[in-house]
């Protein structure tokens, strides 16, 4: 098949799995997963977002996200606070320990990123990310089709 190398979905899926596995192995020492790191990073500088807001930004199913939040809360890395105006809404905040873990584990995130981009010039990195965003947006626009 002449389009064998153009199986984009296959390569993106494979890369995503490999990246997650590699990153999760590096995050073991912090007792968090790459999915949990995503939540910590989203809270960085934007604390007080609702669970629903973060869940939608990260595009994680509600039940899965609730489990992530519960796990992070049990580890003492985040705290849930009921909204003053609407008690049905939980706002998320990093604890001091959560801030420390986020800072240290972010170094692992950067290591994984730098490992993946080994041999790429900065311009190539930017172009690849630009293309991936463009493909994502193309599909996002057509989601209702």
Buried (B, 14 or more C-beta within 10 A) or exposed (E): EEEEEEEEEEEEEEEEEEBBEBBBEBBEEBEBBBBBBBBBBBBBEEBEBBBEBBBEEBEBEEEEBBEBBEBBBEBEBBBBEEEEEEEEBBBBBBBEEBBEBBEEBBEBBEEBEEEBBEEEEEEEBEEEEEEEEEEEEEEEEEEEE
